[in-house]
Amino acid sequence: MLASFDPAMLLLLLVAGVWAGIQNALAGGGSFVTLPALIIAGLDPKLANITSTIALFPGQITTGLAGRKLVAGAERLSFRVLAIISFAGGIAGALLLIITPSRVFASMVPWLVLAATLVFAWSTWGRRKPQPGDAPIVPPPAWVSALIQTVIAVYGGFFGGGAGIMTLAALTLARMPVRNAAGTKNVLISLANLSAAVVFALSGAVAWAHALVIGLGAIAGGYAGARLLHVLPDKVLRVGVVVIGVGLTVGLFVRG
């Protein structure tokens, strides 16, 4: 299966997997690395997106399990409800992607990447840290938090880029402490990606050889990222995500 790969292409996919694993462990945004690598490898954007989800979700599951002690419910919404929403939303998003024609999805990808890049940029430079004397944040009603998480989960199953940052923002808006929000976010994203990956695997629309190479790299990268977590500044990785996102957005618009 792997013998059909050109050595340079095999190296590209393996390096992309390692980089994505490190990126996801430290700051998120691994799909910004694997998506262009898979497109360069000859996959159309829709197949590349599906294959990327399959390749990266085992590492995301591991990350979620590692931080499970931080998992909590929002002030007005239990974790069980959030988990059910995330799992079901991932299935809905995956099914939506499967029925979306490749040509239509290809035309959407530049805009999706641009939107996700803007979300990452906002999370890096635009978010204002709470200051002493600020009025306390009033959490939204439970149905609003549920609706927000549903939209994010469906988006995660359909595309995924930036879903982690969106989830973190939604949980902190619901007045969950940041540390707990980060751990909870990892579990919710892993649940959405797990359900989406199952749908994709059953659909047969996966480039399994490509997924295997990237997946092996991502496992190694995830381990390395966990070791680098206490050394490499988070903001350095976030800047890398934004730079990759801008380059990928420009390239996709030019290509389109």
ABEGO torsion letter per residue (X at the ends): XAAABBAAAAAAAAAAAAAAAAAAAAAEGAAAAAAAAAAAAGBBAAAAAAAAAAAAAAAAAAAAAAAAAABBBBAABBAAAAAAAAAAAAAAAAAAAAABBAAAAAAAAAAAAAAAAAAAAAAAAABBBBBBGBBBBBBBBAAAAAAAAAAAAAAAAAAGBGAAAAAAAAAAAAGBBAAAAAAAAAAAAAAAAAAAAAAAAAAGBBBAAAAAAAAAAAAAAAAAAAAAAAABBAAAAAAAAAAAAAAAAAAAAAAX
